[in-house]
Amino acid sequence: MSCTRHITSTTITTIGGFMPLILAGGGFWPPFAVAIAGGTALTTILSFYFVPAAFKLLTKFSFKKREQQTLEPDKLQPTT
């Protein structure tokens, strides 16, 4: 959550920097600039929505697995 401002500002400046190339005519630069700016925007959206959800799912399963591993050895060892 602490990197949100930095990622957002980098995305905005990248898209803003490519706007002159997007708006200019020509055969090569506008599609190239749209691809780079669109990729940056899509990557930002994915990083804000997909990565936290994937992290939560992975840590949830990891926590359950770790909890089972810590409980099972106690059941198998005899108490003295």
All heavy atoms as a GROMACS GRO file, in nm:
protein
  612
    1MET      N    1   0.081  -0.120   0.000
    1MET     CA    2   0.000   0.000   0.000
    1MET      C    3   0.086   0.126   0.000
    1MET      O    4   0.041   0.229  -0.045
    1MET     CB    5  -0.092   0.000   0.123
    1MET     CG    6  -0.201  -0.105   0.119
    1MET     SD    7  -0.312  -0.091  -0.020
    1MET     CE    8  -0.397   0.057   0.020
    2SER      N    9   0.206   0.120   0.049
    2SER     CA   10   0.288   0.240   0.057
    2SER      C   11   0.346   0.280  -0.078
    2SER      O   12   0.392   0.392  -0.094
    2SER     CB   13   0.401   0.220   0.158
    2SER     OG   14   0.487   0.118   0.114
    3CYS      N   15   0.345   0.190  -0.177
    3CYS     CA   16   0.402   0.220  -0.309
    3CYS      C   17   0.298   0.270  -0.408
    3CYS      O   18   0.332   0.297  -0.523
    3CYS     CB   19   0.470   0.096  -0.365
    3CYS     SG   20   0.611   0.043  -0.269
    4THR      N   21   0.174   0.282  -0.367
    4THR     CA   22   0.067   0.319  -0.459
    4THR      C   23   0.092   0.455  -0.523
    4THR      O   24   0.075   0.472  -0.643
    4THR     CB   25  -0.068   0.321  -0.384
    4THR    OG1   26  -0.086   0.194  -0.324
    4THR    CG2   27  -0.183   0.351  -0.477
    5ARG      N   28   0.134   0.551  -0.444
    5ARG     CA   29   0.157   0.686  -0.496
    5ARG      C   30   0.268   0.687  -0.600
    5ARG      O   31   0.259   0.752  -0.704
    5ARG     CB   32   0.190   0.780  -0.381
    5ARG     CG   33   0.214   0.922  -0.425
    5ARG     CD   34   0.246   1.009  -0.309
    5ARG     NE   35   0.352   0.947  -0.229
    5ARG     CZ   36   0.414   1.006  -0.129
    5ARG    NH1   37   0.380   1.127  -0.094
    5ARG    NH2   38   0.508   0.944  -0.063
    6HIS      N   39   0.374   0.613  -0.575
    6HIS     CA   40   0.488   0.611  -0.667
    6HIS      C   41   0.453   0.541  -0.798
    6HIS      O   42   0.491   0.587  -0.906
    6HIS     CB   43   0.608   0.542  -0.601
    6HIS     CG   44   0.647   0.604  -0.472
    6HIS    ND1   45   0.696   0.732  -0.463
    6HIS    CD2   46   0.644   0.556  -0.345
    6HIS    CE1   47   0.722   0.760  -0.337
    6HIS    NE2   48   0.691   0.655  -0.263
    7ILE      N   49   0.382   0.431  -0.788
    7ILE     CA   50   0.343   0.358  -0.909
    7ILE      C   51   0.247   0.441  -0.992
    7ILE      O   52   0.260   0.450  -1.115
    7ILE     CB   53   0.280   0.222  -0.872
    7ILE    CG1   54   0.386   0.132  -0.809
    7ILE    CG2   55   0.218   0.155  -0.993
    7ILE    CD1   56   0.330   0.004  -0.748
    8THR      N   57   0.151   0.505  -0.926
    8THR     CA   58   0.053   0.588  -0.998
    8THR      C   59   0.120   0.707  -1.065
    8THR      O   60   0.091   0.737  -1.181
    8THR     CB   61  -0.056   0.637  -0.901
    8THR    OG1   62  -0.114   0.524  -0.836
    8THR    CG2   63  -0.165   0.712  -0.974
    9SER      N   64   0.209   0.774  -0.995
    9SER     CA   65   0.274   0.890  -1.055
    9SER      C   66   0.365   0.850  -1.172
    9SER      O   67   0.371   0.921  -1.273
    9SER     CB   68   0.353   0.968  -0.950
    9SER     OG   69   0.460   0.890  -0.900
   10THR      N   70   0.431   0.738  -1.161
   10THR     CA   71   0.514   0.690  -1.272
   10THR      C   72   0.429   0.656  -1.393
   10THR      O   73   0.465   0.688  -1.507
   10THR     CB   74   0.595   0.566  -1.228
   10THR    OG1   75   0.674   0.601  -1.116
   10THR    CG2   76   0.682   0.516  -1.340
   11THR      N   77   0.314   0.593  -1.370
   11THR     CA   78   0.224   0.559  -1.481
   11THR      C   79   0.172   0.684  -1.549
   11THR      O   80   0.169   0.693  -1.673
   11THR     CB   81   0.108   0.474  -1.428
   11THR    OG1   82   0.161   0.357  -1.367
   11THR    CG2   83   0.013   0.435  -1.541
   12ILE      N   84   0.129   0.782  -1.471
   12ILE     CA   85   0.075   0.905  -1.528
   12ILE      C   86   0.181   0.979  -1.608
   12ILE      O   87   0.154   1.028  -1.719
   12ILE     CB   88   0.016   0.994  -1.416
   12ILE    CG1   89  -0.110   0.929  -1.361
   12ILE    CG2   90  -0.014   1.134  -1.467
   12ILE    CD1   91  -0.164   0.994  -1.236
   13THR      N   92   0.303   0.986  -1.556
   13THR     CA   93   0.408   1.058  -1.630
   13THR      C   94   0.448   0.983  -1.757
   13THR      O   95   0.480   1.044  -1.858
   13THR     CB   96   0.531   1.083  -1.543
   13THR    OG1   97   0.579   0.958  -1.492
   13THR    CG2   98   0.499   1.177  -1.430
   14THR      N   99   0.446   0.851  -1.754
   14THR     CA  100   0.479   0.773  -1.874
   14THR      C  101   0.373   0.793  -1.982
   14THR      O  102   0.406   0.818  -2.098
   14THR     CB  103   0.491   0.624  -1.840
   14THR    OG1  104   0.593   0.607  -1.741
   14THR    CG2  105   0.526   0.542  -1.963
   15ILE      N  106   0.248   0.783  -1.944
   15ILE     CA  107   0.140   0.804  -2.041
   15ILE      C  108   0.142   0.947  -2.091
   15ILE      O  109   0.126   0.973  -2.211
   15ILE     CB  110   0.004   0.766  -1.979
   15ILE    CG1  111  -0.001   0.615  -1.955
   15ILE    CG2  112  -0.111   0.808  -2.070
   15ILE    CD1  113  -0.122   0.570  -1.876
   16GLY      N  114   0.162   1.042  -2.002
   16GLY     CA  115   0.170   1.184  -2.043
   16GLY      C  116   0.289   1.211  -2.134
   16GLY      O  117   0.280   1.292  -2.226
   17GLY      N  118   0.399   1.143  -2.110
   17GLY     CA  119   0.516   1.161  -2.196
   17GLY      C  120   0.498   1.106  -2.335
   17GLY      O  121   0.557   1.157  -2.431
   18PHE      N  122   0.416   1.004  -2.348
   18PHE     CA  123   0.390   0.946  -2.481
   18PHE      C  124   0.272   1.012  -2.554
   18PHE      O  125   0.248   0.981  -2.670
   18PHE     CB  126   0.367   0.796  -2.470
   18PHE     CG  127   0.495   0.717  -2.461
   18PHE    CD1  128   0.536   0.662  -2.342
   18PHE    CD2  129   0.574   0.700  -2.573
   18PHE    CE1  130   0.654   0.591  -2.333
   18PHE    CE2  131   0.692   0.629  -2.565
   18PHE     CZ  132   0.732   0.574  -2.446
   19MET      N  133   0.200   1.100  -2.487
   19MET     CA  134   0.086   1.166  -2.552
   19MET      C  135   0.124   1.245  -2.677
   19MET      O  136   0.052   1.237  -2.777
   19MET     CB  137   0.012   1.257  -2.454
   19MET     CG  138  -0.072   1.179  -2.353
   19MET     SD  139  -0.184   1.063  -2.429
   19MET     CE  140  -0.319   1.170  -2.466
   20PRO      N  141   0.235   1.319  -2.681
   20PRO     CA  142   0.270   1.386  -2.806
   20PRO      C  143   0.293   1.288  -2.921
   20PRO      O  144   0.256   1.317  -3.036
   20PRO     CB  145   0.399   1.461  -2.772
   20PRO     CG  146   0.394   1.481  -2.626
   20PRO     CD  147   0.324   1.361  -2.572
   21LEU      N  148   0.350   1.174  -2.892
   21LEU     CA  149   0.371   1.075  -2.998
   21LEU      C  150   0.240   1.008  -3.039
   21LEU      O  151   0.221   0.973  -3.156
   21LEU     CB  152   0.470   0.967  -2.952
   21LEU     CG  153   0.614   1.013  -2.934
   21LEU    CD1  154   0.698   0.899  -2.879
   21LEU    CD2  155   0.671   1.061  -3.066
   22ILE      N  156   0.150   0.990  -2.944
   22ILE     CA  157   0.020   0.931  -2.976
   22ILE      C  158  -0.061   1.026  -3.064
   22ILE      O  159  -0.126   0.984  -3.161
   22ILE     CB  160  -0.057   0.896  -2.846
   22ILE    CG1  161   0.013   0.782  -2.773
   22ILE    CG2  162  -0.202   0.859  -2.875
   22ILE    CD1  163  -0.040   0.754  -2.634
   23LEU      N  164  -0.057   1.154  -3.032
   23LEU     CA  165  -0.138   1.252  -3.104
   23LEU      C  166  -0.075   1.293  -3.237
   23LEU      O  167  -0.146   1.343  -3.326
   23LEU     CB  168  -0.161   1.376  -3.017
   23LEU     CG  169  -0.239   1.348  -2.887
   23LEU    CD1  170  -0.245   1.474  -2.802
   23LEU    CD2  171  -0.378   1.296  -2.916
   24ALA      N  172   0.055   1.274  -3.252
   24ALA     CA  173   0.122   1.311  -3.377
   24ALA      C  174   0.087   1.210  -3.486
   24ALA      O  175   0.056   1.095  -3.459
   24ALA     CB  176   0.273   1.316  -3.356
   25GLY      N  177   0.092   1.255  -3.605
   25GLY     CA  178   0.066   1.165  -3.717
   25GLY      C  179   0.188   1.081  -3.750
   25GLY      O  180   0.296   1.100  -3.697
   26GLY      N  181   0.169   0.988  -3.836
   26GLY     CA  182   0.279   0.904  -3.880
   26GLY      C  183   0.239   0.758  -3.877
   26GLY      O  184   0.133   0.720  -3.828
   27GLY      N  185   0.325   0.678  -3.932
   27GLY     CA  186   0.293   0.537  -3.941
   27GLY      C  187   0.356   0.453  -3.832
   27GLY      O  188   0.308   0.345  -3.801
   28PHE      N  189   0.465   0.500  -3.773
   28PHE     CA  190   0.536   0.417  -3.676
   28PHE      C  191   0.516   0.462  -3.532
   28PHE      O  192   0.484   0.379  -3.445
   28PHE     CB  193   0.686   0.417  -3.707
   28PHE     CG  194   0.768   0.340  -3.607
   28PHE    CD1  195   0.765   0.203  -3.605
   28PHE    CD2  196   0.845   0.408  -3.514
   28PHE    CE1  197   0.839   0.132  -3.512
   28PHE    CE2  198   0.920   0.338  -3.420
   28PHE     CZ  199   0.917   0.200  -3.420
   29TRP      N  200   0.532   0.589  -3.501
   29TRP     CA  201   0.534   0.636  -3.363
   29TRP      C  202   0.401   0.627  -3.290
   29TRP      O  203   0.399   0.587  -3.172
   29TRP     CB  204   0.591   0.777  -3.354
   29TRP     CG  205   0.737   0.780  -3.385
   29TRP    CD1  206   0.797   0.834  -3.494
   29TRP    CD2  207   0.842   0.720  -3.308
   29TRP    NE1  208   0.932   0.813  -3.490
   29TRP    CE2  209   0.963   0.742  -3.376
   29TRP    CE3  210   0.845   0.649  -3.190
   29TRP    CZ2  211   1.085   0.698  -3.329
   29TRP    CZ3  212   0.967   0.605  -3.142
   29TRP    CH2  213   1.085   0.629  -3.211
   30PRO      N  214   0.287   0.664  -3.348
   30PRO     CA  215   0.161   0.654  -3.271
   30PRO      C  216   0.128   0.512  -3.224
   30PRO      O  217   0.097   0.493  -3.106
   30PRO     CB  218   0.056   0.710  -3.366
   30PRO     CG  219   0.131   0.806  -3.451
   30PRO     CD  220   0.266   0.742  -3.471
   31PRO      N  221   0.135   0.410  -3.310
   31PRO     CA  222   0.106   0.275  -3.259
   31PRO      C  223   0.207   0.227  -3.154
   31PRO      O  224   0.173   0.159  -3.057
   31PRO     CB  225   0.112   0.185  -3.382
   31PRO     CG  226   0.094   0.276  -3.497
   31PRO     CD  227   0.149   0.408  -3.455
   32PHE      N  228   0.333   0.265  -3.174
   32PHE     CA  229   0.438   0.230  -3.079
   32PHE      C  230   0.411   0.293  -2.943
   32PHE      O  231   0.420   0.228  -2.838
   32PHE     CB  232   0.572   0.277  -3.136
   32PHE     CG  233   0.690   0.248  -3.050
   32PHE    CD1  234   0.737   0.119  -3.034
   32PHE    CD2  235   0.756   0.351  -2.984
   32PHE    CE1  236   0.847   0.092  -2.955
   32PHE    CE2  237   0.865   0.326  -2.905
   32PHE     CZ  238   0.911   0.195  -2.890
   33ALA      N  239   0.375   0.421  -2.943
   33ALA     CA  240   0.348   0.492  -2.818
   33ALA      C  241   0.222   0.439  -2.750
   33ALA      O  242   0.218   0.429  -2.626
   33ALA     CB  243   0.335   0.642  -2.845
   34VAL      N  244   0.120   0.404  -2.827
   34VAL     CA  245  -0.002   0.348  -2.770
   34VAL      C  246   0.028   0.213  -2.704
   34VAL      O  247  -0.022   0.183  -2.595
   34VAL     CB  248  -0.112   0.332  -2.878
   34VAL    CG1  249  -0.226   0.246  -2.828
   34VAL    CG2  250  -0.164   0.468  -2.920
   35ALA      N  251   0.112   0.133  -2.767
   35ALA     CA  252   0.147   0.003  -2.710
   35ALA      C  253   0.221   0.018  -2.578
   35ALA      O  254   0.193  -0.052  -2.480
   35ALA     CB  255   0.231  -0.076  -2.809
   36ILE      N  256   0.316   0.111  -2.572
   36ILE     CA  257   0.392   0.130  -2.449
   36ILE      C  258   0.305   0.192  -2.340
   36ILE      O  259   0.304   0.145  -2.225
   36ILE     CB  260   0.517   0.215  -2.475
   36ILE    CG1  261   0.615   0.138  -2.563
   36ILE    CG2  262   0.583   0.255  -2.343
   36ILE    CD1  263   0.736   0.216  -2.602
   37ALA      N  264   0.229   0.295  -2.372
   37ALA     CA  265   0.143   0.360  -2.272
   37ALA      C  266   0.032   0.266  -2.226
   37ALA      O  267   0.002   0.259  -2.106
   37ALA     CB  268   0.084   0.488  -2.330
   38GLY      N  269  -0.026   0.192  -2.318
   38GLY     CA  270  -0.131   0.096  -2.280
   38GLY      C  271  -0.076  -0.017  -2.195
   38GLY      O  272  -0.141  -0.061  -2.099
   39GLY      N  273   0.042  -0.064  -2.228
   39GLY     CA  274   0.104  -0.168  -2.147
   39GLY      C  275   0.136  -0.121  -2.007
   39GLY      O  276   0.120  -0.195  -1.909
   40THR      N  277   0.179   0.002  -1.995
   40THR     CA  278   0.208   0.058  -1.863
   40THR      C  279   0.080   0.072  -1.781
   40THR      O  280   0.077   0.038  -1.662
   40THR     CB  281   0.276   0.196  -1.877
   40THR    OG1  282   0.394   0.180  -1.955
   40THR    CG2  283   0.311   0.254  -1.743
   41ALA      N  284  -0.027   0.119  -1.844
   41ALA     CA  285  -0.155   0.132  -1.773
   41ALA      C  286  -0.210  -0.004  -1.733
   41ALA      O  287  -0.257  -0.022  -1.619
   41ALA     CB  288  -0.256   0.206  -1.861
   42LEU      N  289  -0.203  -0.101  -1.822
   42LEU     CA  290  -0.253  -0.235  -1.790
   42LEU      C  291  -0.172  -0.300  -1.678
   42LEU      O  292  -0.227  -0.363  -1.588
   42LEU     CB  293  -0.250  -0.323  -1.915
   42LEU     CG  294  -0.303  -0.465  -1.898
   42LEU    CD1  295  -0.450  -0.461  -1.862
   42LEU    CD2  296  -0.281  -0.544  -2.026
   43THR      N  297  -0.042  -0.282  -1.682
   43THR     CA  298   0.043  -0.337  -1.578
   43THR      C  299   0.012  -0.275  -1.442
   43THR      O  300   0.010  -0.344  -1.340
   43THR     CB  301   0.191  -0.314  -1.612
   43THR    OG1  302   0.218  -0.374  -1.738
   43THR    CG2  303   0.283  -0.370  -1.508
   44THR      N  304  -0.017  -0.147  -1.440
   44THR     CA  305  -0.052  -0.080  -1.315
   44THR      C  306  -0.183  -0.134  -1.260
   44THR      O  307  -0.193  -0.162  -1.140
   44THR     CB  308  -0.062   0.072  -1.338
   44THR    OG1  309   0.063   0.118  -1.387
   44THR    CG2  310  -0.098   0.144  -1.210
   45ILE      N  311  -0.281  -0.149  -1.345
   45ILE     CA  312  -0.410  -0.203  -1.301
   45ILE      C  313  -0.394  -0.344  -1.248
   45ILE      O  314  -0.447  -0.379  -1.142
   45ILE     CB  315  -0.512  -0.197  -1.417
   45ILE    CG1  316  -0.547  -0.052  -1.448
   45ILE    CG2  317  -0.639  -0.275  -1.382
   45ILE    CD1  318  -0.625  -0.033  -1.576
   46LEU      N  319  -0.318  -0.426  -1.319
   46LEU     CA  320  -0.295  -0.562  -1.272
   46LEU      C  321  -0.220  -0.565  -1.140
   46LEU      O  322  -0.250  -0.646  -1.052
   46LEU     CB  323  -0.217  -0.642  -1.376
   46LEU     CG  324  -0.295  -0.688  -1.498
   46LEU    CD1  325  -0.202  -0.757  -1.596
   46LEU    CD2  326  -0.407  -0.782  -1.457
   47SER      N  327  -0.123  -0.478  -1.124
   47SER     CA  328  -0.046  -0.479  -1.000
   47SER      C  329  -0.129  -0.433  -0.880
   47SER      O  330  -0.104  -0.475  -0.768
   47SER     CB  331   0.079  -0.392  -1.013
   47SER     OG  332   0.047  -0.256  -1.022
   48PHE      N  333  -0.227  -0.349  -0.902
   48PHE     CA  334  -0.311  -0.302  -0.791
   48PHE      C  335  -0.421  -0.401  -0.755
   48PHE      O  336  -0.466  -0.406  -0.641
   48PHE     CB  337  -0.375  -0.168  -0.823
   48PHE     CG  338  -0.280  -0.052  -0.814
   48PHE    CD1  339  -0.299   0.060  -0.891
   48PHE    CD2  340  -0.173  -0.055  -0.727
   48PHE    CE1  341  -0.213   0.168  -0.883
   48PHE    CE2  342  -0.086   0.052  -0.718
   48PHE     CZ  343  -0.106   0.164  -0.796
   49TYR      N  344  -0.468  -0.481  -0.850
   49TYR     CA  345  -0.580  -0.570  -0.823
   49TYR      C  346  -0.541  -0.718  -0.816
   49TYR      O  347  -0.587  -0.790  -0.729
   49TYR     CB  348  -0.690  -0.551  -0.928
   49TYR     CG  349  -0.756  -0.417  -0.915
   49TYR    CD1  350  -0.730  -0.316  -1.006
   49TYR    CD2  351  -0.842  -0.390  -0.811
   49TYR    CE1  352  -0.789  -0.191  -0.993
   49TYR    CE2  353  -0.901  -0.266  -0.796
   49TYR     CZ  354  -0.875  -0.168  -0.888
   49TYR     OH  355  -0.932  -0.045  -0.874
   50PHE      N  356  -0.456  -0.763  -0.905
   50PHE     CA  357  -0.424  -0.905  -0.910
   50PHE      C  358  -0.321  -0.944  -0.804
   50PHE      O  359  -0.336  -1.047  -0.738
   50PHE     CB  360  -0.372  -0.941  -1.050
   50PHE     CG  361  -0.329  -1.083  -1.061
   50PHE    CD1  362  -0.424  -1.184  -1.065
   50PHE    CD2  363  -0.196  -1.117  -1.068
   50PHE    CE1  364  -0.385  -1.316  -1.074
   50PHE    CE2  365  -0.156  -1.248  -1.078
   50PHE     CZ  366  -0.251  -1.348  -1.082
   51VAL      N  367  -0.217  -0.867  -0.787
   51VAL     CA  368  -0.109  -0.904  -0.695
   51VAL      C  369  -0.157  -0.914  -0.550
   51VAL      O  370  -0.126  -1.012  -0.482
   51VAL     CB  371   0.011  -0.809  -0.712
   51VAL    CG1  372   0.115  -0.833  -0.606
   51VAL    CG2  373   0.071  -0.826  -0.850
   52PRO      N  374  -0.233  -0.817  -0.497
   52PRO     CA  375  -0.280  -0.834  -0.358
   52PRO      C  376  -0.372  -0.955  -0.341
   52PRO      O  377  -0.363  -1.026  -0.240
   52PRO     CB  378  -0.355  -0.705  -0.329
   52PRO     CG  379  -0.298  -0.606  -0.423
   52PRO     CD  380  -0.264  -0.683  -0.547
   53ALA      N  381  -0.458  -0.980  -0.439
   53ALA     CA  382  -0.547  -1.096  -0.431
   53ALA      C  383  -0.468  -1.226  -0.436
   53ALA      O  384  -0.494  -1.319  -0.359
   53ALA     CB  385  -0.650  -1.092  -0.543
   54ALA      N  386  -0.370  -1.234  -0.524
   54ALA     CA  387  -0.286  -1.353  -0.533
   54ALA      C  388  -0.205  -1.372  -0.405
   54ALA      O  389  -0.190  -1.484  -0.356
   54ALA     CB  390  -0.194  -1.344  -0.654
   55PHE      N  391  -0.153  -1.265  -0.349
   55PHE     CA  392  -0.077  -1.273  -0.225
   55PHE      C  393  -0.164  -1.324  -0.111
   55PHE      O  394  -0.122  -1.409  -0.032
   55PHE     CB  395  -0.018  -1.136  -0.190
   55PHE     CG  396   0.058  -1.136  -0.062
   55PHE    CD1  397   0.186  -1.190  -0.056
   55PHE    CD2  398   0.004  -1.081   0.053
   55PHE    CE1  399   0.257  -1.190   0.063
   55PHE    CE2  400   0.074  -1.081   0.172
   55PHE     CZ  401   0.201  -1.136   0.177
   56LYS      N  402  -0.286  -1.275  -0.104
   56LYS     CA  403  -0.376  -1.320   0.002
   56LYS      C  404  -0.408  -1.468  -0.012
   56LYS      O  405  -0.410  -1.541   0.087
   56LYS     CB  406  -0.505  -1.237   0.000
   56LYS     CG  407  -0.595  -1.266   0.115
   56LYS     CD  408  -0.711  -1.171   0.123
   56LYS     CE  409  -0.796  -1.203   0.244
   56LYS     NZ  410  -0.905  -1.109   0.259
   57LEU      N  411  -0.434  -1.513  -0.134
   57LEU     CA  412  -0.461  -1.654  -0.155
   57LEU      C  413  -0.341  -1.740  -0.120
   57LEU      O  414  -0.354  -1.844  -0.055
   57LEU     CB  415  -0.501  -1.679  -0.302
   57LEU     CG  416  -0.641  -1.638  -0.341
   57LEU    CD1  417  -0.661  -1.654  -0.491
   57LEU    CD2  418  -0.742  -1.722  -0.266
   58LEU      N  419  -0.222  -1.699  -0.161
   58LEU     CA  420  -0.103  -1.778  -0.134
   58LEU      C  421  -0.070  -1.782   0.015
   58LEU      O  422  -0.031  -1.886   0.068
   58LEU     CB  423   0.016  -1.724  -0.213
   58LEU     CG  424   0.009  -1.746  -0.363
   58LEU    CD1  425   0.124  -1.676  -0.432
   58LEU    CD2  426   0.011  -1.894  -0.395
   59THR      N  427  -0.085  -1.673   0.084
   59THR     CA  428  -0.054  -1.672   0.227
   59THR      C  429  -0.160  -1.746   0.306
   59THR      O  430  -0.128  -1.805   0.410
   59THR     CB  431  -0.038  -1.530   0.281
   59THR    OG1  432  -0.157  -1.455   0.256
   59THR    CG2  433   0.083  -1.462   0.221
   60LYS      N  434  -0.283  -1.747   0.260
   60LYS     CA  435  -0.389  -1.820   0.328
   60LYS      C  436  -0.360  -1.970   0.324
   60LYS      O  437  -0.366  -2.038   0.425
   60LYS     CB  438  -0.524  -1.790   0.263
   60LYS     CG  439  -0.642  -1.856   0.329
   60LYS     CD  440  -0.770  -1.805   0.268
   60LYS     CE  441  -0.848  -1.918   0.210
   60LYS     NZ  442  -0.976  -1.877   0.155
   61PHE      N  443  -0.324  -2.021   0.207
   61PHE     CA  444  -0.292  -2.162   0.195
   61PHE      C  445  -0.163  -2.196   0.267
   61PHE      O  446  -0.151  -2.300   0.329
   61PHE     CB  447  -0.283  -2.204   0.048
   61PHE     CG  448  -0.416  -2.201  -0.023
   61PHE    CD1  449  -0.431  -2.132  -0.140
   61PHE    CD2  450  -0.526  -2.265   0.030
   61PHE    CE1  451  -0.552  -2.129  -0.206
   61PHE    CE2  452  -0.649  -2.264  -0.033
   61PHE     CZ  453  -0.661  -2.195  -0.152
   62SER      N  454  -0.068  -2.107   0.261
   62SER     CA  455   0.060  -2.130   0.328
   62SER      C  456   0.041  -2.133   0.479
   62SER      O  457   0.102  -2.214   0.549
   62SER     CB  458   0.159  -2.021   0.288
   62SER     OG  459   0.278  -2.035   0.360
   63PHE      N  460  -0.044  -2.048   0.531
   63PHE     CA  461  -0.068  -2.042   0.676
   63PHE      C  462  -0.136  -2.171   0.722
   63PHE      O  463  -0.099  -2.227   0.824
   63PHE     CB  464  -0.153  -1.920   0.711
   63PHE     CG  465  -0.184  -1.911   0.857
   63PHE    CD1  466  -0.086  -1.875   0.947
   63PHE    CD2  467  -0.312  -1.939   0.905
   63PHE    CE1  468  -0.113  -1.867   1.083
   63PHE    CE2  469  -0.339  -1.931   1.039
   63PHE     CZ  470  -0.239  -1.895   1.129
   64LYS      N  471  -0.235  -2.220   0.646
   64LYS     CA  472  -0.303  -2.343   0.684
   64LYS      C  473  -0.206  -2.461   0.679
   64LYS      O  474  -0.207  -2.547   0.767
   64LYS     CB  475  -0.421  -2.370   0.590
   64LYS     CG  476  -0.539  -2.282   0.616
   64LYS     CD  477  -0.653  -2.317   0.525
   64LYS     CE  478  -0.772  -2.228   0.549
   64LYS     NZ  479  -0.884  -2.260   0.459
   65LYS      N  480  -0.122  -2.466   0.577
   65LYS     CA  481  -0.025  -2.573   0.564
   65LYS      C  482   0.075  -2.570   0.680
   65LYS      O  483   0.108  -2.672   0.738
   65LYS     CB  484   0.048  -2.559   0.430
   65LYS     CG  485   0.130  -2.676   0.392
   65LYS     CD  486   0.186  -2.654   0.252
   65LYS     CE  487   0.256  -2.777   0.200
   65LYS     NZ  488   0.310  -2.755   0.066
   66ARG      N  489   0.123  -2.452   0.714
   66ARG     CA  490   0.218  -2.436   0.824
   66ARG      C  491   0.152  -2.474   0.957
   66ARG      O  492   0.214  -2.536   1.043
   66ARG     CB  493   0.266  -2.291   0.829
   66ARG     CG  494   0.398  -2.275   0.897
   66ARG     CD  495   0.452  -2.133   0.891
   66ARG     NE  496   0.432  -2.064   0.765
   66ARG     CZ  497   0.375  -1.945   0.752
   66ARG    NH1  498   0.337  -1.878   0.858
   66ARG    NH2  499   0.360  -1.890   0.634
   67GLU      N  500   0.025  -2.441   0.974
   67GLU     CA  501  -0.046  -2.474   1.096
   67GLU      C  502  -0.061  -2.625   1.110
   67GLU      O  503  -0.043  -2.679   1.218
   67GLU     CB  504  -0.183  -2.406   1.094
   67GLU     CG  505  -0.262  -2.421   1.222
   67GLU     CD  506  -0.393  -2.346   1.213
   67GLU    OE1  507  -0.489  -2.403   1.159
   67GLU    OE2  508  -0.397  -2.230   1.258
   68GLN      N  509  -0.092  -2.694   1.001
   68GLN     CA  510  -0.104  -2.839   1.005
   68GLN      C  511   0.030  -2.904   1.034
   68GLN      O  512   0.036  -3.003   1.107
   68GLN     CB  513  -0.160  -2.891   0.873
   68GLN     CG  514  -0.305  -2.859   0.852
   68GLN     CD  515  -0.353  -2.902   0.716
   68GLN    OE1  516  -0.274  -2.944   0.632
   68GLN    NE2  517  -0.483  -2.894   0.693
   69GLN      N  518   0.136  -2.852   0.980
   69GLN     CA  519   0.268  -2.910   1.003
   69GLN      C  520   0.311  -2.894   1.149
   69GLN      O  521   0.378  -2.980   1.204
   69GLN     CB  522   0.372  -2.846   0.912
   69GLN     CG  523   0.360  -2.888   0.768
   69GLN     CD  524   0.458  -2.813   0.680
   69GLN    OE1  525   0.523  -2.718   0.724
   69GLN    NE2  526   0.468  -2.854   0.554
   70THR      N  527   0.271  -2.786   1.212
   70THR     CA  528   0.310  -2.767   1.352
   70THR      C  529   0.223  -2.850   1.445
   70THR      O  530   0.268  -2.889   1.552
   70THR     CB  531   0.301  -2.619   1.393
   70THR    OG1  532   0.168  -2.571   1.371
   70THR    CG2  533   0.401  -2.536   1.316
   71LEU      N  534   0.100  -2.883   1.408
   71LEU     CA  535   0.013  -2.962   1.493
   71LEU      C  536   0.042  -3.111   1.481
   71LEU      O  537   0.035  -3.184   1.579
   71LEU     CB  538  -0.134  -2.936   1.460
   71LEU     CG  539  -0.187  -2.797   1.494
   71LEU    CD1  540  -0.331  -2.784   1.448
   71LEU    CD2  541  -0.177  -2.771   1.642
   72GLU      N  542   0.074  -3.161   1.365
   72GLU     CA  543   0.093  -3.304   1.343
   72GLU      C  544   0.212  -3.362   1.418
   72GLU      O  545   0.198  -3.469   1.478
   72GLU     CB  546   0.103  -3.334   1.194
   72GLU     CG  547  -0.030  -3.318   1.123
   72GLU     CD  548  -0.017  -3.340   0.974
   72GLU    OE1  549   0.093  -3.369   0.925
   72GLU    OE2  550  -0.120  -3.326   0.906
   73PRO      N  551   0.328  -3.298   1.422
   73PRO     CA  552   0.439  -3.358   1.498
   73PRO      C  553   0.407  -3.372   1.647
   73PRO      O  554   0.451  -3.465   1.711
   73PRO     CB  555   0.555  -3.263   1.475
   73PRO     CG  556   0.526  -3.198   1.346
   73PRO     CD  557   0.375  -3.187   1.343
   74ASP      N  558   0.328  -3.282   1.704
   74ASP     CA  559   0.293  -3.290   1.845
   74ASP      C  560   0.207  -3.413   1.873
   74ASP      O  561   0.216  -3.474   1.979
   74ASP     CB  562   0.219  -3.164   1.890
   74ASP     CG  563   0.310  -3.042   1.889
   74ASP    OD1  564   0.434  -3.060   1.883
   74ASP    OD2  565   0.258  -2.930   1.894
   75LYS      N  566   0.123  -3.449   1.778
   75LYS     CA  567   0.036  -3.565   1.796
   75LYS      C  568   0.117  -3.695   1.789
   75LYS      O  569   0.084  -3.792   1.853
   75LYS     CB  570  -0.071  -3.567   1.687
   75LYS     CG  571  -0.173  -3.456   1.702
   75LYS     CD  572  -0.274  -3.464   1.589
   75LYS     CE  573  -0.370  -3.349   1.594
   75LYS     NZ  574  -0.463  -3.352   1.481
   76LEU      N  575   0.223  -3.696   1.708
   76LEU     CA  576   0.299  -3.818   1.688
   76LEU      C  577   0.402  -3.842   1.796
   76LEU      O  578   0.438  -3.955   1.823
   76LEU     CB  579   0.368  -3.812   1.550
   76LEU     CG  580   0.276  -3.805   1.429
   76LEU    CD1  581   0.358  -3.790   1.303
   76LEU    CD2  582   0.189  -3.930   1.420
   77GLN      N  583   0.451  -3.740   1.862
   77GLN     CA  584   0.555  -3.756   1.962
   77GLN      C  585   0.493  -3.792   2.097
   77GLN      O  586   0.398  -3.729   2.141
   77GLN     CB  587   0.637  -3.628   1.976
   77GLN     CG  588   0.716  -3.592   1.854
   77GLN     CD  589   0.788  -3.460   1.871
   77GLN    OE1  590   0.768  -3.390   1.970
   77GLN    NE2  591   0.872  -3.426   1.774
   78PRO      N  592   0.550  -3.892   2.162
   78PRO     CA  593   0.496  -3.927   2.295
   78PRO      C  594   0.540  -3.823   2.398
   78PRO      O  595   0.647  -3.763   2.387
   78PRO     CB  596   0.560  -4.063   2.325
   78PRO     CG  597   0.682  -4.067   2.238
   78PRO     CD  598   0.652  -3.984   2.118
   79THR      N  599   0.458  -3.801   2.494
   79THR     CA  600   0.493  -3.706   2.599
   79THR      C  601   0.568  -3.780   2.708
   79THR      O  602   0.536  -3.893   2.743
   79THR     CB  603   0.366  -3.641   2.657
   79THR    OG1  604   0.278  -3.744   2.703
   79THR    CG2  605   0.297  -3.558   2.552
   80THR      N  606   0.671  -3.716   2.762
   80THR     CA  607   0.750  -3.782   2.866
   80THR      C  608   0.743  -3.707   2.995
   80THR      O  609   0.706  -3.599   3.011
   80THR     CB  610   0.897  -3.795   2.824
   80THR    OG1  611   0.948  -3.666   2.794
   80THR    CG2  612   0.909  -3.888   2.708
   0.00000   0.00000   0.00000
